[in-house]
Amino acid sequence: MTTRPLPPLNALRAFEATARLGGVGRAAQALHVTHGAISRQIKLLEADLGLALFERDGRGLRLTASGQTLQAACKDAFERLHAAVDQLHRPALRDALVLGCSSSVLARWMIPRLPRLQSALPALSVHWSALDGSFSDAQARLDAVLLLAEPPWPSGWQVIELAPERVGAVLSPQHPAAARLQGRPASALLPEELLHTTSRPQAWPAWAAAHALDARALRPGQGFEHLYYLLEAAVAGLGVAIAPEPLVADDIAGGRLIAPWGFTATAGAWVLARHAARADPRVDALVAWLKAELADQ
């Protein structure tokens, strides 16, 4: 009996990421390729199999029955591959603490503080992994993950709360509306187009509710896939953004951003989480350092 060759690995990766993340755009971002590249790989896979794997559902995609079958197989296969690679790779890390956080937190908050971390905990070796999302299968394979998240916490995870999350509206002092907004009530923001991120669509409505404003009166402007790009756009004077206080504290101190209405507590928190409650003194030391750093913001 002749075994049929497997489809190309790149096509299977594109399909698996699209099915898991719920869209071609998110898959493209996760795999660091273009939207068109993901679409082409999925078309090639469907042609190779002679089956439709997705169908349109409004403006989104929905897996067909065939797609659901293939997704389950891909999920199991890629998880096994990741586990095997992790096992092979860990000796090379030489007992480093493998710590994950979002690319935005890593770039805007963690990396600038690495010299302080190394000074405070010189014996701690950390290997950083930029993983977006919360409590994912990929994050569960790490020693710990630094997250901005809201309870309830998922079962099987140990979640250590580090600090409450506080968010605020920020803009460049060079923005045309900066002078007009200073010293005015929050309602003065309603005529402005607001920069927003697809990763946290409820951020602006929650901020409006906290300031007794009707969220329906907000005017969404340009959208960005990640918070990092959103804040870079705000620093460039392209609009008003919303952000967690620690991620913009350095920009405010340096005069690159202003926060006319300060920062408001949300239902979320900065947390350090791990999938299993394994005793690890390195995590305990890191928790104490993170709490102190976040308390200074």
KEKE-3310 file (N, C-alpha, C; in steps of 0.2 Angstrom, whole numbers, plus 5000, padded with zeros to 4 digits):
npx = (5004:5003:5009:5002:5010:5014:5006:5015:5025:5025:5013:5004:5008:5004:4990:4987:4990:4981:4969:4970:4971:4961:4960:4967:4975:4980:4987:4997:5004:5009:5017:5026:5025:5017:5000:4995:5004:5000:4987:4990:4996:4986:4977:4985:4986:4973:4970:4979:4974:4961:4950:4939:4944:4941:4927:4917:4911:4902:4912:4922:4931:4927:4930:4928:4920:4930:4941:4941:4944:4957:4963:4963:4972:4984:4986:4989:5001:5010:5011:5017:5029:5034:5036:5046:5056:5058:5063:5075:5081:5082:5094:5104:5101:5106:5101:5093:5080:5066:5056:5041:5033:5022:5026:5025:5026:5038:5047:5044:5044:5051:5064:5071:5073:5081:5095:5094:5088:5098:5107:5101:5098:5110:5113:5103:5098:5090:5080:5071:5055:5045:5028:5012:4995:4986:4988:4990:4993:5007:5013:5011:5021:5032:5044:5038:5026:5024:5010:4997:4982:4964:4955:4942:4955:4962:4960:4973:4983:4995:4994:5001:4998:5004:5003:4990:4982:4983:4976:4977:4973:4984:4994:5005:5014:5015:5004:4990:4979:4983:4986:4973:4966:4972:4969:4956:4939:4936:4927:4931:4938:4930:4927:4939:4948:4952:4966:4967:4969:4968:4970:4965:4950:4941:4946:4945:4931:4929:4937:4930:4918:4923:4925:4913:4907:4898:4901:4897:4899:4912:4925:4932:4948:4963:4968:4978:4988:4995:5000:5012:5014:5004:5007:5019:5014:5007:5017:5023:5014:5002:4989:4977:4981:4977:4984:4993:4999:5013:5019:5020:5026:5040:5040:5032:5039:5050:5044:5039:5026:5010:4998:4983:4972:4977:4978:4968:4962:4959:4949:4959:4976:4993:5002:5012:5013:5012:5011:5011:5012:5026:5039:5051:5064:5070:5059:5052:5061:5061:5048:5047:5056:5049:5037:5042:5047:5035:5028:5035:5030)
npy = (4994:5011:5025:5041:5056:5069:5085:5101:5107:5121:5125:5118:5123:5136:5134:5129:5139:5149:5143:5141:5154:5161:5169:5175:5186:5187:5175:5178:5188:5181:5171:5179:5183:5189:5194:5189:5178:5169:5166:5161:5149:5142:5140:5132:5121:5117:5114:5103:5094:5093:5098:5109:5119:5130:5141:5155:5166:5178:5192:5184:5168:5151:5135:5121:5104:5095:5104:5105:5092:5091:5101:5096:5086:5093:5101:5092:5086:5097:5101:5090:5091:5104:5101:5091:5098:5108:5100:5096:5108:5114:5110:5118:5131:5131:5130:5142:5153:5151:5163:5170:5184:5197:5204:5217:5221:5216:5224:5237:5238:5228:5226:5239:5238:5228:5229:5234:5223:5213:5218:5218:5204:5195:5182:5176:5169:5173:5167:5175:5174:5180:5180:5182:5184:5175:5163:5152:5137:5137:5145:5138:5129:5136:5141:5152:5165:5182:5192:5203:5203:5197:5191:5178:5166:5153:5135:5124:5133:5142:5158:5173:5188:5204:5218:5230:5233:5249:5260:5273:5287:5293:5305:5313:5328:5336:5334:5340:5343:5343:5354:5359:5349:5348:5350:5350:5342:5324:5322:5330:5323:5317:5322:5318:5307:5290:5281:5263:5246:5229:5219:5222:5226:5231:5241:5255:5257:5253:5262:5274:5271:5271:5285:5290:5292:5290:5276:5274:5286:5288:5290:5279:5278:5275:5258:5245:5230:5227:5232:5238:5245:5253:5262:5268:5275:5284:5291:5297:5306:5304:5302:5299:5287:5272:5265:5254:5260:5257:5255:5266:5275:5279:5286:5297:5303:5307:5317:5313:5309:5313:5312:5317:5314:5306:5290:5275:5263:5246:5231:5221:5214:5215:5200:5185:5170:5152:5136:5125:5122:5123:5122:5134:5143:5154:5159:5165:5175:5183:5187:5196:5206:5211:5215:5226:5234:5237:5244:5256:5263)
npz = (5000:4995:5003:5004:5001:5013:5014:5011:5024:5027:5023:5031:5043:5041:5040:5052:5061:5057:5060:5074:5079:5073:5062:5046:5046:5060:5060:5051:5057:5068:5063:5056:5043:5027:5025:5012:5010:5019:5015:5002:5005:5012:5001:4993:5001:5002:4988:4987:4995:4990:4996:5005:5018:5026:5028:5023:5036:5039:5041:5045:5046:5046:5052:5041:5042:5037:5039:5054:5057:5052:5059:5073:5071:5067:5078:5088:5083:5081:5094:5100:5092:5097:5110:5110:5104:5113:5124:5119:5117:5130:5138:5132:5136:5149:5162:5163:5167:5159:5152:5148:5139:5132:5116:5116:5130:5132:5124:5127:5141:5148:5142:5143:5157:5160:5163:5177:5182:5181:5189:5201:5203:5201:5199:5192:5178:5163:5150:5137:5130:5117:5118:5113:5119:5132:5144:5136:5126:5122:5131:5142:5142:5146:5159:5167:5165:5161:5162:5157:5163:5167:5180:5181:5185:5175:5177:5183:5183:5192:5198:5201:5208:5204:5203:5203:5187:5178:5167:5155:5145:5132:5124:5111:5116:5105:5098:5089:5097:5110:5118:5120:5127:5139:5156:5154:5156:5155:5145:5135:5126:5117:5104:5097:5086:5090:5093:5092:5098:5091:5100:5112:5112:5121:5129:5127:5128:5142:5148:5145:5152:5165:5167:5167:5154:5139:5130:5117:5111:5108:5096:5085:5078:5069:5069:5077:5076:5087:5104:5105:5093:5092:5103:5098:5087:5094:5101:5090:5087:5080:5085:5099:5111:5121:5136:5147:5162:5166:5154:5148:5156:5156:5144:5147:5158:5150:5142:5130:5129:5136:5149:5150:5159:5169:5176:5177:5188:5182:5179:5178:5181:5183:5182:5187:5180:5180:5173:5181:5199:5203:5214:5214:5218:5210:5203:5214:5218:5207:5207:5218:5214:5202:5208:5216:5205:5198:5207:5208:5197)
capx = (5000:5007:5007:5002:5015:5011:5007:5021:5025:5024:5006:5001:5009:4999:4983:4986:4990:4975:4963:4970:4971:4955:4960:4973:4979:4983:4992:5003:5008:5012:5022:5030:5024:5012:4993:4995:5008:4996:4982:4992:4998:4980:4974:4989:4984:4966:4971:4983:4969:4955:4945:4939:4946:4937:4921:4916:4906:4902:4918:4928:4932:4925:4932:4923:4921:4937:4946:4941:4948:4964:4966:4965:4978:4989:4987:4993:5007:5014:5012:5023:5036:5036:5038:5052:5061:5060:5067:5082:5084:5083:5101:5108:5099:5111:5097:5090:5073:5062:5051:5037:5028:5020:5031:5024:5028:5045:5050:5043:5045:5056:5071:5074:5074:5086:5101:5092:5086:5104:5110:5097:5098:5115:5114:5097:5099:5083:5079:5065:5051:5039:5022:5006:4990:4986:4987:4990:4997:5014:5015:5011:5027:5038:5044:5033:5024:5022:5004:4992:4976:4959:4952:4945:4961:4960:4962:4979:4988:4997:4994:5003:4996:5010:5001:4984:4983:4980:4977:4975:4973:4990:4996:5011:5013:5015:4998:4986:4974:4986:4985:4966:4964:4975:4965:4949:4936:4937:4922:4934:4941:4925:4928:4945:4948:4956:4970:4965:4972:4963:4971:4961:4945:4937:4950:4942:4924:4930:4940:4924:4914:4926:4925:4906:4906:4895:4906:4895:4901:4919:4927:4938:4952:4967:4969:4984:4987:4999:5000:5018:5014:4999:5011:5024:5010:5005:5023:5024:5009:4997:4983:4977:4981:4976:4989:4994:5004:5020:5022:5021:5029:5046:5039:5029:5044:5054:5041:5036:5019:5006:4992:4979:4967:4980:4977:4963:4962:4954:4948:4965:4982:5000:5003:5017:5009:5015:5005:5011:5015:5032:5044:5057:5066:5071:5053:5051:5065:5059:5041:5049:5059:5044:5032:5045:5047:5029:5026:5038:5027)
capy = (5000:5017:5031:5047:5061:5074:5092:5105:5109:5128:5125:5115:5128:5142:5132:5128:5146:5152:5139:5142:5161:5163:5173:5175:5192:5185:5170:5181:5191:5176:5168:5184:5183:5193:5191:5186:5172:5164:5165:5157:5143:5138:5138:5127:5115:5115:5111:5097:5089:5093:5099:5116:5119:5136:5144:5162:5167:5185:5194:5180:5162:5146:5128:5116:5098:5093:5108:5103:5086:5092:5106:5092:5082:5097:5103:5086:5085:5103:5101:5085:5094:5109:5098:5088:5104:5111:5096:5096:5115:5116:5110:5124:5137:5131:5132:5148:5153:5153:5167:5173:5190:5199:5207:5224:5222:5215:5229:5244:5239:5224:5227:5244:5237:5222:5231:5234:5216:5209:5221:5216:5197:5194:5175:5174:5169:5172:5167:5178:5172:5184:5176:5186:5180:5174:5156:5148:5131:5138:5149:5133:5125:5140:5141:5157:5170:5189:5194:5208:5198:5198:5185:5172:5163:5146:5130:5122:5138:5146:5165:5177:5195:5208:5224:5231:5237:5255:5263:5280:5290:5297:5308:5317:5335:5339:5332:5347:5343:5342:5360:5360:5344:5349:5354:5349:5335:5318:5322:5334:5319:5313:5323:5316:5300:5287:5275:5257:5239:5224:5214:5224:5230:5234:5246:5262:5257:5252:5269:5278:5269:5273:5292:5292:5294:5285:5273:5275:5293:5287:5289:5275:5280:5270:5252:5242:5223:5226:5238:5242:5249:5259:5267:5271:5279:5290:5295:5300:5312:5302:5301:5298:5280:5270:5261:5253:5265:5256:5254:5273:5279:5282:5291:5303:5306:5310:5322:5311:5308:5316:5309:5323:5312:5301:5283:5273:5255:5241:5224:5217:5215:5212:5193:5181:5164:5146:5131:5120:5126:5119:5126:5137:5150:5159:5163:5169:5181:5187:5190:5201:5211:5213:5219:5232:5238:5240:5249:5262:5267)
capz = (5000:4995:5008:5001:5004:5017:5011:5013:5031:5028:5022:5037:5048:5040:5041:5060:5065:5055:5063:5081:5080:5071:5056:5042:5049:5066:5058:5047:5062:5073:5059:5053:5035:5025:5024:5006:5010:5023:5010:4997:5008:5013:4995:4991:5005:5000:4982:4988:4998:4986:5001:5008:5025:5029:5024:5026:5041:5040:5039:5047:5043:5050:5049:5039:5045:5036:5043:5061:5058:5051:5065:5078:5070:5067:5085:5092:5080:5082:5101:5101:5090:5101:5117:5108:5103:5120:5128:5116:5118:5137:5140:5129:5140:5155:5168:5162:5168:5153:5154:5142:5140:5126:5113:5118:5136:5132:5120:5130:5148:5151:5140:5146:5164:5161:5167:5184:5184:5181:5195:5207:5204:5196:5198:5189:5170:5160:5143:5136:5124:5116:5116:5114:5122:5139:5147:5130:5127:5121:5137:5148:5142:5149:5167:5169:5160:5164:5159:5159:5162:5171:5183:5184:5182:5172:5181:5181:5183:5198:5196:5207:5206:5206:5204:5199:5181:5178:5161:5154:5138:5131:5117:5111:5117:5099:5094:5088:5102:5116:5123:5121:5131:5146:5161:5153:5158:5150:5139:5129:5121:5113:5097:5094:5084:5095:5091:5096:5096:5090:5105:5118:5109:5126:5133:5127:5131:5149:5150:5145:5158:5172:5167:5166:5147:5135:5125:5110:5108:5106:5088:5084:5073:5066:5073:5076:5079:5094:5108:5104:5087:5095:5107:5094:5084:5099:5102:5083:5086:5076:5089:5106:5113:5128:5138:5154:5165:5166:5147:5145:5161:5153:5139:5151:5161:5145:5139:5124:5130:5141:5151:5153:5165:5173:5175:5181:5189:5178:5183:5177:5185:5181:5185:5184:5180:5178:5172:5187:5205:5205:5219:5211:5221:5205:5202:5220:5218:5202:5209:5223:5210:5198:5212:5217:5199:5196:5213:5207:5191)
cpx = (5004:5004:5007:5006:5011:5011:5013:5020:5023:5016:5002:5002:5004:4992:4982:4986:4983:4969:4964:4969:4965:4955:4967:4978:4983:4989:4998:5007:5012:5018:5027:5031:5019:5005:4993:4998:5004:4990:4984:4994:4992:4977:4978:4987:4977:4966:4974:4978:4963:4949:4945:4940:4942:4931:4920:4910:4906:4908:4924:4928:4929:4927:4926:4924:4928:4942:4946:4945:4956:4967:4968:4971:4984:4991:4991:5000:5012:5015:5018:5029:5038:5039:5045:5058:5063:5064:5074:5085:5086:5091:5105:5106:5103:5107:5094:5083:5070:5056:5047:5034:5027:5026:5031:5027:5036:5049:5050:5044:5051:5063:5074:5076:5079:5092:5100:5091:5093:5108:5107:5098:5103:5116:5108:5099:5092:5084:5072:5062:5045:5033:5016:5000:4990:4984:4986:4994:5005:5016:5015:5018:5033:5038:5039:5032:5022:5016:5001:4985:4971:4957:4945:4950:4959:4963:4969:4985:4989:4998:4996:5002:5002:5008:4994:4986:4979:4981:4975:4976:4980:4991:5002:5009:5013:5008:4994:4981:4977:4985:4978:4964:4967:4971:4958:4946:4937:4933:4925:4937:4936:4926:4934:4944:4954:4960:4968:4969:4967:4964:4967:4955:4941:4940:4947:4935:4925:4933:4934:4920:4916:4926:4918:4904:4902:4899:4904:4897:4908:4920:4933:4942:4956:4968:4975:4984:4990:4999:5007:5018:5009:5003:5016:5020:5008:5011:5024:5019:5003:4990:4983:4976:4978:4981:4990:5000:5011:5023:5023:5025:5036:5045:5036:5034:5049:5051:5038:5029:5016:5000:4987:4974:4970:4978:4972:4963:4957:4953:4954:4970:4988:5001:5009:5013:5013:5010:5005:5014:5021:5036:5050:5059:5068:5065:5051:5055:5063:5052:5043:5051:5053:5039:5036:5046:5041:5026:5029:5035:5022)
cpy = (5006:5022:5037:5052:5066:5080:5095:5107:5116:5129:5123:5120:5134:5140:5132:5134:5149:5149:5141:5149:5164:5168:5173:5181:5190:5180:5173:5185:5186:5172:5173:5184:5188:5189:5187:5179:5167:5162:5160:5150:5139:5136:5132:5120:5112:5111:5104:5092:5088:5094:5106:5115:5124:5138:5151:5162:5174:5188:5190:5173:5157:5139:5124:5109:5095:5097:5106:5097:5087:5097:5101:5088:5087:5100:5098:5086:5091:5103:5096:5088:5099:5106:5095:5093:5107:5107:5096:5103:5117:5116:5116:5130:5137:5134:5139:5148:5155:5157:5171:5180:5192:5203:5215:5226:5221:5221:5236:5244:5234:5225:5233:5243:5231:5224:5231:5227:5212:5212:5218:5208:5194:5186:5172:5175:5168:5172:5169:5175:5177:5181:5180:5181:5179:5166:5151:5142:5132:5141:5143:5129:5129:5139:5146:5162:5177:5191:5200:5204:5200:5191:5184:5169:5156:5141:5127:5127:5141:5153:5169:5184:5199:5215:5225:5235:5244:5258:5270:5282:5294:5299:5312:5324:5339:5338:5339:5348:5344:5348:5361:5355:5345:5353:5353:5342:5330:5319:5326:5330:5316:5315:5320:5308:5296:5281:5269:5251:5234:5219:5216:5229:5234:5239:5253:5262:5257:5259:5274:5277:5272:5281:5294:5295:5288:5282:5274:5281:5293:5287:5285:5277:5274:5264:5249:5235:5223:5233:5242:5247:5255:5264:5271:5276:5285:5294:5299:5306:5310:5301:5300:5290:5279:5265:5260:5258:5263:5256:5261:5278:5283:5287:5298:5306:5310:5315:5320:5310:5312:5312:5314:5321:5307:5294:5280:5265:5252:5235:5219:5218:5212:5205:5190:5174:5158:5140:5126:5123:5122:5124:5128:5143:5155:5163:5167:5175:5186:5191:5196:5207:5215:5218:5226:5237:5241:5245:5256:5266:5272)
cpz = (5000:4999:5004:5005:5008:5013:5014:5020:5032:5027:5028:5043:5047:5041:5049:5063:5063:5059:5071:5083:5078:5065:5052:5044:5055:5065:5055:5052:5067:5069:5055:5046:5034:5025:5018:5006:5014:5018:5005:4999:5009:5007:4992:4994:5003:4993:4982:4990:4994:4991:5003:5015:5029:5024:5027:5031:5043:5037:5041:5043:5049:5047:5047:5043:5044:5039:5050:5062:5057:5057:5071:5077:5070:5074:5089:5089:5081:5090:5103:5098:5094:5108:5115:5107:5109:5124:5125:5117:5125:5139:5138:5133:5147:5161:5168:5164:5162:5154:5148:5144:5133:5123:5115:5125:5136:5129:5124:5137:5151:5149:5143:5154:5165:5164:5175:5186:5185:5187:5201:5209:5199:5195:5194:5181:5167:5153:5141:5129:5123:5113:5118:5116:5129:5140:5141:5131:5126:5128:5143:5148:5144:5156:5170:5164:5163:5159:5162:5158:5168:5174:5180:5181:5180:5177:5179:5181:5190:5195:5202:5205:5209:5207:5200:5192:5181:5171:5160:5146:5137:5124:5117:5113:5111:5095:5094:5094:5109:5121:5124:5126:5138:5150:5159:5155:5153:5144:5133:5124:5116:5106:5093:5092:5088:5092:5095:5094:5096:5096:5111:5116:5115:5130:5133:5130:5139:5152:5151:5151:5165:5172:5166:5159:5144:5129:5118:5107:5106:5098:5087:5078:5070:5071:5072:5079:5086:5097:5107:5098:5089:5098:5103:5089:5088:5100:5095:5082:5082:5079:5096:5107:5120:5130:5145:5156:5164:5159:5144:5150:5159:5148:5142:5154:5156:5141:5132:5123:5136:5143:5154:5159:5169:5171:5180:5182:5184:5182:5182:5182:5181:5185:5182:5185:5178:5178:5178:5193:5207:5209:5215:5214:5216:5204:5208:5220:5213:5203:5213:5219:5205:5202:5214:5211:5197:5201:5211:5201:5194)
residu = (MET:THR:THR:ARG:PRO:LEU:PRO:PRO:LEU:ASN:ALA:LEU:ARG:ALA:PHE:GLU:ALA:THR:ALA:ARG:LEU:GLY:GLY:VAL:GLY:ARG:ALA:ALA:GLN:ALA:LEU:HIS:VAL:THR:HIS:GLY:ALA:ILE:SER:ARG:GLN:ILE:LYS:LEU:LEU:GLU:ALA:ASP:LEU:GLY:LEU:ALA:LEU:PHE:GLU:ARG:ASP:GLY:ARG:GLY:LEU:ARG:LEU:THR:ALA:SER:GLY:GLN:THR:LEU:GLN:ALA:ALA:CYS:LYS:ASP:ALA:PHE:GLU:ARG:LEU:HIS:ALA:ALA:VAL:ASP:GLN:LEU:HIS:ARG:PRO:ALA:LEU:ARG:ASP:ALA:LEU:VAL:LEU:GLY:CYS:SER:SER:SER:VAL:LEU:ALA:ARG:TRP:MET:ILE:PRO:ARG:LEU:PRO:ARG:LEU:GLN:SER:ALA:LEU:PRO:ALA:LEU:SER:VAL:HIS:TRP:SER:ALA:LEU:ASP:GLY:SER:PHE:SER:ASP:ALA:GLN:ALA:ARG:LEU:ASP:ALA:VAL:LEU:LEU:LEU:ALA:GLU:PRO:PRO:TRP:PRO:SER:GLY:TRP:GLN:VAL:ILE:GLU:LEU:ALA:PRO:GLU:ARG:VAL:GLY:ALA:VAL:LEU:SER:PRO:GLN:HIS:PRO:ALA:ALA:ALA:ARG:LEU:GLN:GLY:ARG:PRO:ALA:SER:ALA:LEU:LEU:PRO:GLU:GLU:LEU:LEU:HIS:THR:THR:SER:ARG:PRO:GLN:ALA:TRP:PRO:ALA:TRP:ALA:ALA:ALA:HIS:ALA:LEU:ASP:ALA:ARG:ALA:LEU:ARG:PRO:GLY:GLN:GLY:PHE:GLU:HIS:LEU:TYR:TYR:LEU:LEU:GLU:ALA:ALA:VAL:ALA:GLY:LEU:GLY:VAL:ALA:ILE:ALA:PRO:GLU:PRO:LEU:VAL:ALA:ASP:ASP:ILE:ALA:GLY:GLY:ARG:LEU:ILE:ALA:PRO:TRP:GLY:PHE:THR:ALA:THR:ALA:GLY:ALA:TRP:VAL:LEU:ALA:ARG:HIS:ALA:ALA:ARG:ALA:ASP:PRO:ARG:VAL:ASP:ALA:LEU:VAL:ALA:TRP:LEU:LYS:ALA:GLU:LEU:ALA:ASP:GLN)
# end
